[in-house]
Amino acid sequence: MNPVDMGRNLAALRKKAGYTQASLSEMLGITDKAVSKWERGLASPDISLLPKLSVLFDSDIDSLLYGIPSSKSQHFCG
């Protein structure tokens, strides 16, 4: 996924979770400007933040990075 698409995905997940850029940045210990840069495709989250983002967005890391629907609520049978 290119940075712009990933940024759009992160913005959609953030909004779905009900966070503002400021509230998300506070929970992650970063600036709201960093979150803004992610969402505009100018930067990407540090890899160390992906597990925290996954928990906050109730998502998995593939969903964060690639926009693949989360499998957390799906059950694998087989």
N, CA, C and O atoms as a printed pandas DataFrame, in Angstrom:
     atom_number atom_name residue_name chain_id  residue_number  x_coord  y_coord  z_coord
0              1         N          MET        A               1    0.847   -1.175    0.000
1              2        CA          MET        A               1    0.000    0.000    0.000
2              3         C          MET        A               1    0.892    1.238    0.000
3              4         O          MET        A               1    1.905    1.289    0.697
4              5         N          ASN        A               2    0.508    2.210   -0.775
5              6        CA          ASN        A               2    1.295    3.435   -0.807
6              7         C          ASN        A               2    0.949    4.300    0.414
7              8         O          ASN        A               2   -0.098    4.104    1.031
8              9         N          PRO        A               3    1.807    5.237    0.757
9             10        CA          PRO        A               3    1.610    6.038    1.976
10            11         C          PRO        A               3    0.299    6.824    2.013
11            12         O          PRO        A               3   -0.289    6.986    3.082
12            13         N          VAL        A               4   -0.162    7.310    0.873
13            14        CA          VAL        A               4   -1.409    8.077    0.848
14            15         C          VAL        A               4   -2.595    7.173    1.175
15            16         O          VAL        A               4   -3.469    7.549    1.957
16            17         N          ASP        A               5   -2.624    5.989    0.580
17            18        CA          ASP        A               5   -3.713    5.047    0.871
18            19         C          ASP        A               5   -3.667    4.593    2.324
19            20         O          ASP        A               5   -4.708    4.476    2.972
20            21         N          MET        A               6   -2.470    4.336    2.838
21            22        CA          MET        A               6   -2.344    3.937    4.227
22            23         C          MET        A               6   -2.826    5.069    5.135
23            24         O          MET        A               6   -3.497    4.819    6.136
24            25         N          GLY        A               7   -2.491    6.294    4.792
25            26        CA          GLY        A               7   -2.934    7.439    5.574
26            27         C          GLY        A               7   -4.441    7.575    5.600
27            28         O          GLY        A               7   -5.032    7.849    6.645
28            29         N          ARG        A               8   -5.056    7.384    4.459
29            30        CA          ARG        A               8   -6.531    7.436    4.395
30            31         C          ARG        A               8   -7.137    6.334    5.255
31            32         O          ARG        A               8   -8.133    6.551    5.946
32            33         N          ASN        A               9   -6.539    5.168    5.208
33            34        CA          ASN        A               9   -7.023    4.045    5.998
34            35         C          ASN        A               9   -6.892    4.344    7.494
35            36         O          ASN        A               9   -7.822    4.093    8.261
36            37         N          LEU        A              10   -5.746    4.875    7.905
37            38        CA          LEU        A              10   -5.547    5.208    9.313
38            39         C          LEU        A              10   -6.538    6.273    9.764
39            40         O          LEU        A              10   -7.059    6.205   10.877
40            41         N          ALA        A              11   -6.802    7.254    8.910
41            42        CA          ALA        A              11   -7.770    8.301    9.251
42            43         C          ALA        A              11   -9.163    7.701    9.429
43            44         O          ALA        A              11   -9.881    8.052   10.365
44            45         N          ALA        A              12   -9.539    6.796    8.525
45            46        CA          ALA        A              12  -10.858    6.163    8.631
46            47         C          ALA        A              12  -10.970    5.326    9.900
47            48         O          ALA        A              12  -11.997    5.363   10.577
48            49         N          LEU        A              13   -9.925    4.574   10.225
49            50        CA          LEU        A              13   -9.942    3.769   11.447
50            51         C          LEU        A              13   -9.996    4.651   12.689
51            52         O          LEU        A              13  -10.692    4.332   13.653
52            53         N          ARG        A              14   -9.261    5.759   12.663
53            54        CA          ARG        A              14   -9.272    6.684   13.804
54            55         C          ARG        A              14  -10.661    7.266   14.022
55            56         O          ARG        A              14  -11.153    7.316   15.149
56            57         N          LYS        A              15  -11.283    7.700   12.946
57            58        CA          LYS        A              15  -12.619    8.285   13.047
58            59         C          LYS        A              15  -13.644    7.252   13.485
59            60         O          LYS        A              15  -14.522    7.547   14.296
60            61         N          LYS        A              16  -13.534    6.039   12.948
61            62        CA          LYS        A              16  -14.448    4.962   13.338
62            63         C          LYS        A              16  -14.332    4.662   14.827
63            64         O          LYS        A              16  -15.326    4.342   15.479
64            65         N          ALA        A              17  -13.115    4.764   15.366
65            66        CA          ALA        A              17  -12.890    4.510   16.787
66            67         C          ALA        A              17  -13.309    5.699   17.653
67            68         O          ALA        A              17  -13.360    5.586   18.878
68            69         N          GLY        A              18  -13.608    6.837   17.023
69            70        CA          GLY        A              18  -14.078    8.001   17.752
70            71         C          GLY        A              18  -12.989    8.879   18.353
71            72         O          GLY        A              18  -13.239    9.621   19.302
72            73         N          TYR        A              19  -11.783    8.797   17.803
73            74        CA          TYR        A              19  -10.672    9.598   18.305
74            75         C          TYR        A              19  -10.430   10.799   17.411
75            76         O          TYR        A              19  -10.653   10.748   16.202
76            77         N          THR        A              20   -9.972   11.881   18.025
77            78        CA          THR        A              20   -9.449   13.008   17.260
78            79         C          THR        A              20   -7.962   12.759   17.067
79            80         O          THR        A              20   -7.378   11.889   17.713
80            81         N          GLN        A              21   -7.357   13.530   16.175
81            82        CA          GLN        A              21   -5.910   13.417   16.018
82            83         C          GLN        A              21   -5.216   13.737   17.334
83            84         O          GLN        A              21   -4.231   13.092   17.694
84            85         N          ALA        A              22   -5.724   14.727   18.050
85            86        CA          ALA        A              22   -5.113   15.125   19.318
86            87         C          ALA        A              22   -5.242   14.039   20.372
87            88         O          ALA        A              22   -4.280   13.747   21.083
88            89         N          SER        A              23   -6.430   13.434   20.482
89            90        CA          SER        A              23   -6.605   12.398   21.508
90            91         C          SER        A              23   -5.772   11.161   21.191
91            92         O          SER        A              23   -5.197   10.551   22.093
92            93         N          LEU        A              24   -5.706   10.788   19.912
93            94        CA          LEU        A              24   -4.894    9.639   19.525
94            95         C          LEU        A              24   -3.421    9.910   19.811
95            96         O          LEU        A              24   -2.717    9.056   20.350
96            97         N          SER        A              25   -2.969   11.090   19.450
97            98        CA          SER        A              25   -1.557   11.405   19.665
98            99         C          SER        A              25   -1.209   11.392   21.149
99           100         O          SER        A              25   -0.122   10.957   21.529
100          101         N          GLU        A              26   -2.119   11.862   21.983
101          102        CA          GLU        A              26   -1.881   11.862   23.425
102          103         C          GLU        A              26   -1.748   10.429   23.958
103          104         O          GLU        A              26   -0.875   10.146   24.778
104          105         N          MET        A              27   -2.610    9.540   23.489
105          106        CA          MET        A              27   -2.555    8.140   23.934
106          107         C          MET        A              27   -1.273    7.450   23.486
107          108         O          MET        A              27   -0.780    6.545   24.159
108          109         N          LEU        A              28   -0.734    7.883   22.344
109          110        CA          LEU        A              28    0.468    7.270   21.797
110          111         C          LEU        A              28    1.753    7.958   22.257
111          112         O          LEU        A              28    2.849    7.438   22.047
112          113         N          GLY        A              29    1.618    9.118   22.878
113          114        CA          GLY        A              29    2.801    9.851   23.330
114          115         C          GLY        A              29    3.566   10.513   22.200
115          116         O          GLY        A              29    4.791   10.626   22.243
116          117         N          ILE        A              30    2.824   10.952   21.184
117          118        CA          ILE        A              30    3.428   11.632   20.036
118          119         C          ILE        A              30    2.669   12.938   19.813
119          120         O          ILE        A              30    1.722   13.233   20.541
120          121         N          THR        A              31    3.069   13.712   18.829
121          122        CA          THR        A              31    2.370   14.962   18.541
122          123         C          THR        A              31    1.204   14.723   17.587
123          124         O          THR        A              31    1.191   13.757   16.824
124          125         N          ASP        A              32    0.233   15.620   17.649
125          126        CA          ASP        A              32   -0.883   15.527   16.706
126          127         C          ASP        A              32   -0.407   15.831   15.284
127          128         O          ASP        A              32   -1.034   15.407   14.313
128          129         N          LYS        A              33    0.692   16.558   15.164
129          130        CA          LYS        A              33    1.260   16.822   13.839
130          131         C          LYS        A              33    1.774   15.530   13.197
131          132         O          LYS        A              33    1.705   15.375   11.978
132          133         N          ALA        A              34    2.287   14.605   14.011
133          134        CA          ALA        A              34    2.735   13.315   13.485
134          135         C          ALA        A              34    1.549   12.538   12.926
135          136         O          ALA        A              34    1.634   11.967   11.839
136          137         N          VAL        A              35    0.447   12.516   13.664
137          138        CA          VAL        A              35   -0.757   11.816   13.192
138          139         C          VAL        A              35   -1.254   12.453   11.903
139          140         O          VAL        A              35   -1.650   11.752   10.971
140          141         N          SER        A              36   -1.233   13.768   11.848
141          142        CA          SER        A              36   -1.645   14.477   10.635
142          143         C          SER        A              36   -0.774   14.088    9.452
143          144         O          SER        A              36   -1.283   13.881    8.350
144          145         N          LYS        A              37    0.535   13.985    9.665
145          146        CA          LYS        A              37    1.442   13.585    8.582
146          147         C          LYS        A              37    1.146   12.170    8.108
147          148         O          LYS        A              37    1.198   11.894    6.909
148          149         N          TRP        A              38    0.834   11.264    9.041
149          150        CA          TRP        A              38    0.479    9.894    8.632
150          151         C          TRP        A              38   -0.732    9.932    7.711
151          152         O          TRP        A              38   -0.745    9.322    6.642
152          153         N          GLU        A              39   -1.756   10.670    8.159
153          154        CA          GLU        A              39   -3.027   10.673    7.444
154          155         C          GLU        A              39   -2.943   11.356    6.091
155          156         O          GLU        A              39   -3.764   11.097    5.211
156          157         N          ARG        A              40   -1.967   12.218    5.919
157          158        CA          ARG        A              40   -1.763   12.873    4.619
158          159         C          ARG        A              40   -0.769   12.120    3.745
159          160         O          ARG        A              40   -0.484   12.539    2.624
160          161         N          GLY        A              41   -0.245   11.014    4.252
161          162        CA          GLY        A              41    0.689   10.212    3.476
162          163         C          GLY        A              41    2.086   10.779    3.418
163          164         O          GLY        A              41    2.873   10.396    2.551
164          165         N          LEU        A              42    2.417   11.693    4.329
165          166        CA          LEU        A              42    3.745   12.307    4.339
166          167         C          LEU        A              42    4.727   11.543    5.213
167          168         O          LEU        A              42    5.938   11.734    5.105
168          169         N          ALA        A              43    4.212   10.686    6.072
169          170        CA          ALA        A              43    5.035    9.872    6.969
170          171         C          ALA        A              43    4.234    8.637    7.330
171          172         O          ALA        A              43    3.034    8.561    7.066
172          173         N          SER        A              44    4.906    7.674    7.933
173          174        CA          SER        A              44    4.243    6.445    8.385
174          175         C          SER        A              44    4.518    6.262    9.866
175          176         O          SER        A              44    5.536    6.731   10.376
176          177         N          PRO        A              45    3.616    5.583   10.556
177          178        CA          PRO        A              45    3.851    5.344   11.986
178          179         C          PRO        A              45    5.106    4.507   12.195
179          180         O          PRO        A              45    5.430    3.632   11.391
180          181         N          ASP        A              46    5.802    4.789   13.284
181          182        CA          ASP        A              46    6.937    3.971   13.660
182          183         C          ASP        A              46    6.428    2.556   13.940
183          184         O          ASP        A              46    5.348    2.371   14.500
184          185         N          ILE        A              47    7.214    1.577   13.547
185          186        CA          ILE        A              47    6.800    0.182   13.715
186          187         C          ILE        A              47    6.465   -0.150   15.170
187          188         O          ILE        A              47    5.630   -1.016   15.430
188          189         N          SER        A              48    7.104    0.525   16.107
189          190        CA          SER        A              48    6.833    0.259   17.525
190          191         C          SER        A              48    5.437    0.700   17.950
191          192         O          SER        A              48    4.948    0.267   18.993
192          193         N          LEU        A              49    4.783    1.560   17.152
193          194        CA          LEU        A              49    3.440    2.031   17.477
194          195         C          LEU        A              49    2.336    1.141   16.908
195          196         O          LEU        A              49    1.177    1.270   17.302
196          197         N          LEU        A              50    2.677    0.253   16.000
197          198        CA          LEU        A              50    1.648   -0.569   15.353
198          199         C          LEU        A              50    0.855   -1.432   16.330
199          200         O          LEU        A              50   -0.368   -1.499   16.206
200          201         N          PRO        A              51    1.493   -2.095   17.295
201          202        CA          PRO        A              51    0.686   -2.869   18.249
202          203         C          PRO        A              51   -0.283   -1.999   19.053
203          204         O          PRO        A              51   -1.414   -2.411   19.309
204          205         N          LYS        A              52    0.149   -0.806   19.450
205          206        CA          LYS        A              52   -0.721    0.108   20.198
206          207         C          LYS        A              52   -1.881    0.570   19.326
207          208         O          LYS        A              52   -3.026    0.610   19.777
208          209         N          LEU        A              53   -1.585    0.917   18.078
209          210        CA          LEU        A              53   -2.643    1.330   17.159
210          211         C          LEU        A              53   -3.631    0.199   16.927
211          212         O          LEU        A              53   -4.839    0.424   16.851
212          213         N          SER        A              54   -3.122   -0.997   16.818
213          214        CA          SER        A              54   -3.976   -2.163   16.623
214          215         C          SER        A              54   -4.975   -2.311   17.772
215          216         O          SER        A              54   -6.156   -2.576   17.547
216          217         N          VAL        A              55   -4.501   -2.140   18.981
217          218        CA          VAL        A              55   -5.384   -2.242   20.154
218          219         C          VAL        A              55   -6.379   -1.087   20.174
219          220         O          VAL        A              55   -7.574   -1.301   20.379
220          221         N          LEU        A              56   -5.898    0.125   19.962
221          222        CA          LEU        A              56   -6.774    1.295   20.019
222          223         C          LEU        A              56   -7.857    1.265   18.944
223          224         O          LEU        A              56   -8.976    1.723   19.173
224          225         N          PHE        A              57   -7.526    0.731   17.783
225          226        CA          PHE        A              57   -8.478    0.672   16.679
226          227         C          PHE        A              57   -9.236   -0.654   16.627
227          228         O          PHE        A              57  -10.051   -0.873   15.731
228          229         N          ASP        A              58   -8.965   -1.542   17.593
229          230        CA          ASP        A              58   -9.573   -2.873   17.630
230          231         C          ASP        A              58   -9.444   -3.528   16.256
231          232         O          ASP        A              58  -10.426   -3.953   15.648
232          233         N          SER        A              59   -8.218   -3.592   15.799
233          234        CA          SER        A              59   -7.912   -4.046   14.453
234          235         C          SER        A              59   -6.652   -4.893   14.502
235          236         O          SER        A              59   -6.032   -5.043   15.555
236          237         N          ASP        A              60   -6.284   -5.438   13.371
237          238        CA          ASP        A              60   -5.000   -6.131   13.315
238          239         C          ASP        A              60   -4.036   -5.287   12.481
239          240         O          ASP        A              60   -4.443   -4.324   11.831
240          241         N          ILE        A              61   -2.782   -5.651   12.508
241          242        CA          ILE        A              61   -1.764   -4.827   11.862
242          243         C          ILE        A              61   -1.938   -4.806   10.343
243          244         O          ILE        A              61   -1.685   -3.776    9.718
244          245         N          ASP        A              62   -2.361   -5.911    9.737
245          246        CA          ASP        A              62   -2.610   -5.908    8.291
246          247         C          ASP        A              62   -3.676   -4.877    7.926
247          248         O          ASP        A              62   -3.569   -4.194    6.907
248          249         N          SER        A              63   -4.701   -4.770    8.764
249          250        CA          SER        A              63   -5.750   -3.780    8.505
250          251         C          SER        A              63   -5.204   -2.367    8.586
251          252         O          SER        A              63   -5.598   -1.497    7.810
252          253         N          LEU        A              64   -4.298   -2.137    9.524
253          254        CA          LEU        A              64   -3.704   -0.810    9.653
254          255         C          LEU        A              64   -2.908   -0.437    8.413
255          256         O          LEU        A              64   -3.032    0.669    7.888
256          257         N          LEU        A              65   -2.098   -1.366    7.959
257          258        CA          LEU        A              65   -1.171   -1.081    6.874
258          259         C          LEU        A              65   -1.773   -1.196    5.486
259          260         O          LEU        A              65   -1.447   -0.414    4.593
260          261         N          TYR        A              66   -2.654   -2.173    5.304
261          262        CA          TYR        A              66   -3.113   -2.498    3.959
262          263         C          TYR        A              66   -4.602   -2.322    3.727
263          264         O          TYR        A              66   -5.077   -2.489    2.604
264          265         N          GLY        A              67   -5.343   -1.990    4.768
265          266        CA          GLY        A              67   -6.773   -1.812    4.602
266          267         C          GLY        A              67   -7.537   -3.119    4.478
267          268         O          GLY        A              67   -8.701   -3.130    4.079
268          269         N          ILE        A              68   -6.878   -4.227    4.823
269          270        CA          ILE        A              68   -7.540   -5.522    4.790
270          271         C          ILE        A              68   -8.478   -5.586    5.987
271          272         O          ILE        A              68   -8.063   -5.259    7.099
272          273         N          PRO        A              69   -9.729   -5.995    5.795
273          274        CA          PRO        A              69  -10.657   -6.070    6.925
274          275         C          PRO        A              69  -10.091   -6.905    8.053
275          276         O          PRO        A              69   -9.459   -7.937    7.830
276          277         N          SER        A              70  -10.327   -6.444    9.257
277          278        CA          SER        A              70   -9.822   -7.115   10.457
278          279         C          SER        A              70  -10.411   -8.495   10.581
279          280         O          SER        A              70  -11.595   -8.713   10.321
280          281         N          SER        A              71   -9.572   -9.422   10.979
281          282        CA          SER        A              71  -10.029  -10.787   11.185
282          283         C          SER        A              71  -10.276  -11.062   12.660
283          284         O          SER        A              71  -10.584  -12.195   13.029
284          285         N          LYS        A              72  -10.148  -10.047   13.513
285          286        CA          LYS        A              72  -10.328  -10.258   14.946
286          287         C          LYS        A              72  -11.730  -10.764   15.274
287          288         O          LYS        A              72  -11.898  -11.579   16.181
288          289         N          SER        A              73  -12.731  -10.289   14.547
289          290        CA          SER        A              73  -14.086  -10.706   14.855
290          291         C          SER        A              73  -14.519  -11.915   14.037
291          292         O          SER        A              73  -15.633  -12.410   14.204
292          293         N          GLN        A              74  -13.656  -12.388   13.164
293          294        CA          GLN        A              74  -13.980  -13.542   12.351
294          295         C          GLN        A              74  -13.332  -14.773   12.967
295          296         O          GLN        A              74  -12.273  -14.685   13.589
296          297         N          HIS        A              75  -13.967  -15.903   12.790
297          298        CA          HIS        A              75  -13.428  -17.144   13.344
298          299         C          HIS        A              75  -13.006  -18.053   12.199
299          300         O          HIS        A              75  -13.728  -18.208   11.214
300          301         N          PHE        A              76  -11.849  -18.641   12.337
301          302        CA          PHE        A              76  -11.346  -19.554   11.337
302          303         C          PHE        A              76  -11.799  -20.965   11.652
303          304         O          PHE        A              76  -11.619  -21.452   12.768
304          305         N          CYS        A              77  -12.372  -21.599   10.691
305          306        CA          CYS        A              77  -12.783  -22.998   10.861
306          307         C          CYS        A              77  -12.155  -23.797    9.741
307          308         O          CYS        A              77  -12.357  -23.498    8.564
308          309         N          GLY        A              78  -11.406  -24.797   10.099
309          310        CA          GLY        A              78  -10.863  -25.626    9.037
310          311         C          GLY        A              78   -9.519  -26.113    9.226
311          312         O          GLY        A              78   -8.992  -26.821    8.367
